[in-house]
Amino acid sequence: MPEKRAHGLFVGLATLDIVSRVDRIPAANEKLTAESQFVAAGGPAANAAVTFAALGGTATLVTALGSSTVAQAIVADLRACGVRVVDVAPDLGAASVSSVLVTRSTGDRAVVGGDARGVLVSAPASEAVSELVEESDVLLLDGHHAAMAAAFAAAAQAAVVPVVVDAGRWKPAFADLLPHATEVVASADFRMPGHESGAAVAEHLVAEGVPVVVRTAGAGPVRWRTATGSGEVMTPAVAAVDTLGAGDVFHGAYAYAVANGVEDVASRVSYASEVASVRCTMIGPRSWLGAIATISLSQGDA
């Protein structure tokens, strides 16, 4: 574990996840009894922040929640996980809720969420944005709350703070965020308009000046590209029992490696893959936090 506690800033979505483990996805008009159920804070930026804190960093999440009972539950869980929460919309009527089904036999998840659709928030005052950015070693953006994310991205670029963009699926906000990115970590399904494959997207982003593009593929190899090279890292072979949030965990661990000055891209990818794989071997949204804290962060080549 590095002696210095890296500070990560996460800007984006926080939800309340209601998770049910089931034998199968129910058919239309069918009711099933869950094997087990969990309630925890979720959302890409929130899950990444929880991961960052569990690995030993200091994590701040900037999001829009409000004062509803749901929002209070989200904040309480995040604080219990060591995440500082900055709510830019304290008067918001209702925070988002996600319904999640995890299939017991495979660990696969199906998610229906509000994604804060229709919630329009502005960034905090420029002084507050600059203060949050300047105290951080990395900024992660998930593409939600577009205007706010753009303000933080520009401030981070000006302050020379690394910007990791979580590109799970295309959102219009990415058109403004990607030019500020130092690292784009994309899912296998991520496509930009006009590009038909993940490889084409990666090639385009690097040509446009993004220093590092990483593409995950579930249990498959993780591919990375820079202006001077490319490669792939095999993910650890594990028996997955719960994949909920595994991509977000990868992003949080990747950001942790960036914040701690790991320069070798393959080493960052290898570390994030190991952390995400451990998450997949444990049932429930919080059971794995203690286990990932023991994973060593290597500064050398993978």
C-alpha positions in Angstrom: 0.0 0.0 0.0 1.5 3.4 -0.9 2.4 5.6 2.1 0.7 8.7 0.7 -3.1 8.5 0.5 -4.0 9.5 -3.0 -7.0 11.8 -3.4 -9.6 10.9 -6.0 -12.4 13.2 -7.2 -15.4 11.5 -8.8 -18.1 13.4 -10.6 -21.3 11.8 -11.8 -24.2 9.5 -10.9 -25.2 8.1 -7.5 -28.3 5.9 -7.2 -29.9 3.6 -4.6 -29.5 0.0 -5.9 -32.1 -2.6 -4.8 -30.4 -5.9 -5.7 -32.1 -9.3 -5.8 -30.3 -12.6 -6.5 -32.6 -14.9 -8.5 -32.4 -18.2 -10.3 -33.5 -16.6 -13.6 -35.0 -13.4 -15.0 -38.8 -13.6 -14.6 -41.1 -13.8 -17.6 -43.9 -11.3 -18.2 -46.4 -11.2 -15.4 -44.4 -13.7 -13.4 -43.3 -13.3 -9.7 -40.2 -14.8 -8.3 -38.8 -15.1 -4.8 -35.3 -13.8 -4.4 -32.6 -15.9 -2.8 -31.2 -12.8 -1.1 -31.6 -9.0 -1.4 -29.3 -6.0 -0.8 -29.7 -2.3 -0.7 -26.7 -0.1 -1.3 -25.6 3.1 -3.1 -24.7 2.5 -6.7 -24.0 4.4 -10.0 -20.8 4.4 -12.0 -19.0 7.3 -10.3 -20.3 6.3 -6.8 -19.1 2.7 -7.2 -15.7 3.9 -8.5 -15.4 6.2 -5.5 -16.2 3.4 -3.1 -13.5 1.2 -4.7 -10.9 4.0 -4.5 -11.6 4.5 -0.8 -11.5 0.7 -0.1 -8.1 0.5 -1.8 -6.8 3.1 0.7 -7.4 6.4 -1.1 -9.4 9.5 -0.1 -12.5 9.7 -2.3 -14.8 12.7 -2.9 -18.0 12.2 -4.9 -19.7 15.2 -6.5 -23.2 14.4 -7.5 -26.9 15.5 -7.4 -29.1 13.9 -4.7 -31.4 16.2 -2.8 -32.9 15.6 0.6 -35.4 12.7 0.0 -35.3 9.5 2.1 -33.7 7.8 -0.9 -31.0 10.4 -1.0 -30.3 10.1 2.7 -29.9 6.4 2.3 -27.4 6.9 -0.5 -25.3 9.4 1.5 -25.3 7.2 4.6 -24.0 4.2 2.7 -21.4 6.2 0.9 -20.1 7.8 4.1 -20.0 4.4 5.7 -17.7 3.3 2.9 -15.4 6.3 3.5 -16.6 8.5 0.6 -17.1 12.2 1.1 -20.3 13.4 -0.7 -20.7 16.8 -2.2 -24.3 17.3 -3.2 -24.8 20.1 -5.8 -28.6 19.8 -5.8 -29.7 19.8 -2.2 -33.3 20.8 -3.2 -33.7 18.0 -5.7 -37.0 16.2 -5.3 -35.9 12.6 -5.7 -32.7 10.7 -6.2 -32.5 7.8 -8.7 -33.3 4.2 -7.9 -32.0 1.2 -9.8 -33.6 -2.2 -9.7 -31.0 -5.0 -10.2 -31.4 -8.7 -10.8 -28.4 -10.9 -10.4 -28.7 -14.4 -11.8 -27.3 -16.8 -9.2 -25.8 -19.4 -11.6 -23.8 -17.0 -13.7 -23.4 -13.8 -11.7 -24.8 -11.8 -14.7 -26.8 -8.7 -13.8 -29.8 -6.9 -15.4 -30.4 -3.3 -14.4 -33.2 -0.9 -14.8 -32.4 2.6 -13.5 -33.5 6.2 -13.8 -29.9 7.4 -14.6 -31.0 10.8 -13.2 -32.8 11.5 -16.5 -34.3 14.9 -16.5 -32.2 16.1 -13.7 -30.4 19.3 -14.8 -27.7 20.6 -12.5 -25.1 23.3 -12.9 -21.5 23.1 -11.6 -20.6 24.6 -8.2 -19.0 28.1 -8.3 -15.8 28.1 -10.3 -13.8 28.7 -7.1 -15.3 25.6 -5.5 -14.6 23.5 -8.6 -11.0 24.6 -8.7 -10.5 23.9 -5.0 -11.9 20.3 -5.4 -9.8 19.7 -8.4 -6.6 21.1 -7.1 -6.7 18.9 -3.9 -7.1 15.8 -6.1 -4.6 13.4 -7.8 -7.1 12.2 -10.4 -10.6 13.1 -11.7 -13.0 10.5 -12.9 -16.1 11.4 -14.9 -18.9 9.0 -15.9 -20.7 11.2 -18.4 -23.7 12.0 -16.2 -24.7 15.5 -15.2 -23.1 16.9 -18.3 -22.8 20.6 -17.5 -21.2 19.9 -14.2 -18.9 17.3 -15.6 -17.7 19.7 -18.3 -16.7 22.3 -15.8 -14.7 19.8 -13.7 -13.0 18.4 -16.9 -11.9 21.9 -18.0 -10.6 22.8 -14.5 -8.7 19.5 -14.3 -7.1 20.1 -17.6 -6.0 23.5 -16.5 -4.6 22.2 -13.3 -2.8 19.3 -15.0 -4.8 16.7 -13.0 -5.3 13.4 -14.9 -8.9 12.9 -16.2 -10.2 9.4 -16.4 -13.4 9.1 -18.5 -15.6 6.1 -17.8 -17.1 5.4 -21.2 -19.7 2.6 -20.6 -22.1 3.6 -23.4 -22.3 6.7 -25.6 -23.8 9.8 -24.0 -23.9 13.2 -25.7 -21.9 14.7 -22.8 -18.8 12.8 -24.1 -18.5 15.1 -27.0 -17.4 17.8 -24.5 -15.6 15.5 -22.1 -13.3 13.4 -24.3 -11.1 16.3 -25.5 -10.1 16.8 -21.8 -9.4 13.1 -21.1 -6.0 11.8 -20.3 -7.4 8.3 -20.0 -10.6 6.8 -21.6 -11.6 3.5 -20.1 -14.3 2.1 -22.4 -16.5 -1.0 -22.3 -16.6 -3.4 -25.2 -20.0 -2.0 -26.2 -18.9 1.7 -26.3 -19.2 3.3 -29.8 -18.9 6.8 -30.9 -21.1 8.1 -33.7 -19.5 7.2 -37.0 -17.4 4.4 -35.7 -18.5 0.8 -36.0 -16.0 -1.0 -33.7 -14.3 -0.5 -30.4 -10.9 -0.7 -32.1 -11.9 2.1 -34.5 -13.0 4.2 -31.5 -9.7 3.7 -29.8 -7.7 4.5 -32.9 -9.8 7.7 -33.4 -9.5 8.9 -29.8 -5.7 8.4 -29.8 -5.4 10.2 -33.1 -7.4 13.1 -31.6 -5.0 13.4 -28.8 -6.2 11.2 -25.9 -3.0 9.8 -24.4 -4.4 6.4 -23.3 -7.5 4.4 -24.4 -8.4 1.2 -22.5 -11.1 -1.2 -23.7 -12.5 -3.8 -21.3 -14.4 -6.9 -22.5 -15.9 -8.6 -19.4 -13.8 -11.7 -18.7 -11.9 -11.3 -22.0 -8.6 -9.5 -22.4 -8.3 -5.8 -21.7 -6.8 -3.9 -24.7 -5.0 -0.6 -24.5 -3.6 1.8 -27.0 -1.4 4.9 -26.9 0.2 7.0 -29.6 3.4 4.9 -29.3 2.1 1.4 -28.7 -0.7 -1.0 -27.8 -1.2 -4.3 -26.0 -3.6 -6.5 -24.1 -3.7 -7.9 -20.6 -5.5 -11.1 -19.7 -8.0 -11.0 -16.9 -7.6 -13.4 -14.0 -9.7 -16.6 -14.4 -12.2 -16.7 -11.6 -15.6 -18.3 -10.9 -17.9 -15.3 -11.1 -20.9 -15.2 -8.8 -21.8 -11.5 -8.9 -20.7 -9.1 -11.7 -22.7 -6.1 -10.5 -20.6 -3.0 -10.7 -17.5 -4.9 -11.8 -16.8 -2.3 -14.6 -17.1 0.5 -12.1 -14.7 -1.3 -9.8 -12.2 -1.6 -12.6 -12.5 2.2 -13.2 -12.1 3.0 -9.5 -9.0 0.8 -9.3 -7.6 2.2 -12.5 -8.0 5.7 -11.2 -6.3 4.6 -8.0 -3.3 3.4 -9.9 -3.2 6.7 -11.9 -3.4 8.7 -8.7 -0.5 6.8 -7.2 1.7 7.6 -10.2 1.8 4.2 -11.9 3.1 5.2 -15.3 3.1 1.8 -17.1 -0.3 1.4 -18.8 -0.2 -2.4 -18.7 0.5 -2.3 -14.9 -2.5 -0.1 -14.3 -4.7 -2.4 -16.4 -3.4 -5.5 -14.6 -4.1 -4.0 -11.2 -7.6 -2.9 -12.1 -8.4 -6.3 -13.6 -7.3 -8.1 -10.5 -9.4 -5.8 -8.3 -12.5 -6.2 -10.5 -12.0 -10.0 -10.7 -12.0 -10.2 -6.9 -15.2 -8.3 -6.8 -16.8 -10.8 -9.1 -16.1 -13.7 -6.8 -18.1 -12.3 -3.8 -21.8 -12.0 -3.4 -23.3 -8.6 -2.6 -22.5 -5.0 -3.2 -20.1 -4.5 -0.2 -18.8 -8.0 0.7 -15.6 -7.6 -1.4 -14.3 -4.3 0.0 -12.0 -5.8 2.6 -10.6 -8.3 0.1 -9.5 -5.8 -2.4 -7.6 -3.7 0.2 -4.9 -6.5 0.3 -4.1 -6.4 -3.4 -0.6 -5.0 -4.0 -0.2 -2.0 -6.3 2.9 -2.5 -8.5 4.8 0.5 -9.8 6.7 -1.7 -12.3 5.9 -3.3 -15.6 3.1 -5.8 -15.6 
